[in-house]
């Protein structure tokens, strides 16, 4: 659960408490993908409770969502009332129950419900005020979802779904400085598809896109969660591996190379083999920043290309540069 969402839940709860009796309070959201309703925020006199999930068709929140109407029950303990009392934290039984749908246009996205341990706590005016609040709450929660979606789009490559180059440097720079500060190893791996232009020319760019997607998935299945995989540009990918020496990174790189070269790719009805060239660099004590480390791995990549492709090459130190001074006679 994101911090921004929790902040909005708190704000909705606080506003509800200012409008009516709020001895117990729940925010429930629809999860259409799972065909369920999740109570994401539950509070009573005992404090916060863990979230709860229920399939569509069960519970009072489901009734409000299905009918699209608010529900005001004066006394849940009334024998004539078929609904059982509510418990989710406190031992005390809820008596009064008021639930209103959160609408976004014509769509219902969830339910706000407030409860009291006393009967007949909510009037028609309370219901009206909560319905007004629910409309604003729906907009706030929707904007949060949109904000999170935009954030996700800003850090991922739209084709492959892995990190983009910009986010690679954002995450990688932190790891680089941490490695420098604590004198820990870190390696960069650069991967480039050999003769990828031939794939696009012979099979079309749509086929080439499918190859890039599958390639990213294969690499993702091999590396660890703590590693940072990104599309660097075109058919070039980068993996940053903190806490890994160049030798250990070479083992990972070889696993990736063999996984790609030994197993055919299938795209748009075509079956074909591709290979990759891989460059690896480390020894961060001799690199000033993350850009230098990646540049060194890129140089190693070109070493692999010039040596015949479909192989890995390593550069574990920055090559020395001879500086010639002018001779004064």
N, C-alpha and C positions, 0 to 999 in steps of 0.2 A: 504494500500500500504506500503510495507516494506521500511525502510530507505535505504537498499542496492539497491533496485530497483530504487528508486528516484535518488540516486547517479549516477546510470548508465544512466538514462534518461538525467540528466544534462550533463554528459560526452559526450553522443552522440550529444546533441544539441550544445555543445561547439565545438566539432570537425567539425560538419556541418558548423558552422559559420566561421570556419577557412578555409573551402574549397570553399565556395560559398556564395551568397547572402542569408541571413536567416532572413528576416524581420518578417516572420511568420513561425512557425515550428510545426509539428505534428508527434507524434509516435502513430501508431495504431497497436493493437495486435488482433489476432484471438482468439475468445472464442468459441471453437467447441461445448462445452457442452450446451451453450445457442444459438448456431447458429447465432452468431452476431460478429461484429467487434467493438472493444472498442478503442476509441481515448484516450489513458491513459495519454498523455502528450501534452498539447496545449499551445503555447506561441506566443504572438504577441507584438506589441508595448505597449499594455495595460497591459502586464504581463501574468501570468498564468491564464488559464480558467479551469472550472470544466471539468471532463472527459465526453465524449459523447459516446453513444451506437447507433448502427444501425444494422438492420438485414442484413444477406448476400444478395447481389444483389442490394444494394442501395449505391450510392455514388462513388466517384472516387477511394477510397481505395479498395472498393470491386472489381472494374474493374481491378485494378492492381493485386489483389490476384487471381481472376478468370483466367486472361489471363497469369499471370506470367511474364508480360512485364512492363518495366518502362513506365511512362507517362510524356511527356514534352509538356505542352500547353503554347504557347507563349503569348496568350492574351485571358483571360477568358471572356472579355467583347466584343469580336468580335461577331457581329450578326450571322456570319456563324457557330459559335461554339455553339453546343446544351447545353453545360454545363453552369449553372448559376454561378455568382460570389460567392466567399466564404466569409462568415462572421462568426466569433465565439467569437470575443472580440472587436476588433477595429471597429469603424464605417466605416473606409475606406475599399474599395473593393479590394480584391486581384486581380492582373492582370496576373502575371506569376505563373505557377504551375509546380513543378517537384516532382514526386513520384516514389520511387524505392522499389521493394519487398525485404524483409529480408528473406534470404534462409538459411536453416539449412540442408545441403545435398540436397535432392530433395524436401524437405518440405518447404513451405512458412509459416512463423509464424507471419508475420505482414508487415507493410509498414512504411517507413520513407518518409515524404513529407515536402518540403521546398517551401516557396512562397515569392513573392515580390509584392509590390504595383506598380511596374513599368512593362511595357510590355517587352517581349523579353529579360528577365533577364538571361536565362539559355541556355548555349551552349551544344553541344554534349560532350565536355570535362567535364563540370559540371556534366552531367548525369553519365559519366564513374566514376568520383571521388566519387559521392554519392553511386553508386552501390558497389564500393569497401568498402566504409564505412559501408554499410548495411550488408555486409557479416560478418564483425567483430562485428557489433552490435548484430547480431543474435546469435553469439557464446556467447557473454557476457551475453545476456538475458537468454539464455538456461542454462548457468552455474549457474546463479542466481537461476533459478527454481530448478535445481538439488541440489544446496546448501540448499535451503529452504526445499526440500523434505528430504534430509539427516538430517537436523535439526529436522524435524518433527518426523522422524523415531527414532532419538536418545532420544526423550522425551516421546514417547508413547509405550504402550504395543501392540505388533503386532497382538495379537489375538482379544482383546476387543476394541482397539482404544482409551482407556482412558490413563491417564498418567501412566508411569512406576514408579518403586520404586525410581530410581535415581532422577527423576524430582520432585517427591513428596517431597524429602528432600530439593531440590534446592528452590522450591517455599515455602515450609513449614517453612524453617529456617528463611526466611525473615519475614513471618507472625508472627513467634514465637518471634523474637527479637522486632518487632513492638509492639506486645502485652505486652512484658515485659517493654519496654521503656515507654509506655503510660498507663501502668497498666490496660490493657483491658483483658476481658476474652477470652479464646480459649479452644476448646475441640478437642479431637481425638476420632474417632470411628473406631473400628476394627471389621470386619465382616468375618465370616468363615462359609462355607457351612458344614452342619452336614452330616457325613457319605458320603462324596463325592466319596470316593473310590468305594462305592457300585454302583454309577452311571456308572463310568468307567468300572467296572468289569461286570456289568449286561447288559449295553447298548453300550459299546465301547467308546473309547476316542473321536471319532468324535462327538458323542452325548454329551459327557461331555463338549467339546469345545463350542457347541451351547448353552448349559446351562450357561456357564460362560459369553458368549456374551450377552445373554438375561438378565442375572442378572445385568450386568454392565449397560445395557440400562434402566432397571427398576429403578436402584438407581439414575442414571443420571436424570431421569424424576422427581424425588422427591426433590433432593437437589437444592440449589440455585447456580447461576453462580459463586458466589464468593467463594463457597466451593471448596475444592480440593479433587477430587476422583482419586484414583490410585489403580492399582493391585499391592498388596504388594508381592505376590508370590503364585504360585499354585492356590488354591481356596480361598485365603485370600485377602481381600480388606481393604483399609484405606480411611477414609474421615476426612479431617481436616476442622474444622469449626471455622473461626475467628469470634470474636465479639459475641460468643455464650457461655452461661453458660452450666454447666454440665446438669442442669435440662432441658434446652431447647434442648440440644443435645439428651437427652433421648427421647424426643418427636419425633425428627427426626428418631432416631434409631427404635422406635416402629412402625412408619409408614413404614419404610423399611421392618422390620421383618414381619409385617402383609401382606404387598404387595407381599412378596415372599411366605409366607406359605399358604395364602388363595387362591392364584391364581395358577392353575396348569401350569407346563412348557410343551411345545410341542417341541420335537426335533427328527429329523430323523424318523418321523412317530409314535413316542412314546409319551404318555401323562402320566405325573407323577408329584407328589408333592415333593418338597424339603423344608427344613427348614434351618435357619441360627442361629448361636449364635453370640451375639454382645457384645463387651466390650467398655466401655466409660470411659474416664479420662479427668480431667481438673485440676483446681487449679494450674495454671502455676507458681505461686509464690513459690511453693515447688519443682519445677522441674528445673534442671540446663540448659537443652537444649531440642530440639525437640525430640531427641532420647529417652530421659527419659520419655517424655510425651507419646510417642507411646508405649514404653515398659510398662508403667503403664496401658494403654488401653489394651495391649496384656494380661496382668495379669488379667484384668477384663474379657476379653474374655474367659480365661480358667476357671474363676469362673463360668461363664455362662455354659460352657461345663460340668463342674463337678457337676453343680446343676440340670442337666437333659437335657440340650440343648434347642433349640428353645425359647430362652429368652435373655433378656439384663441384663447386670450387670454393676455396676458403681464402680469406685475407684476414689474418689475425693481428696485423699491425699496419700502421700508416707508413707507406713507403717513404723513404728519406728523399729529400730533394737537394741536389747539389747546387749551391749558389756560387756562381763565378763572379768575382769582383773584377772591375776593370784594372788593368795593369798600367801604372803610371811610369813612364820612362823619363 
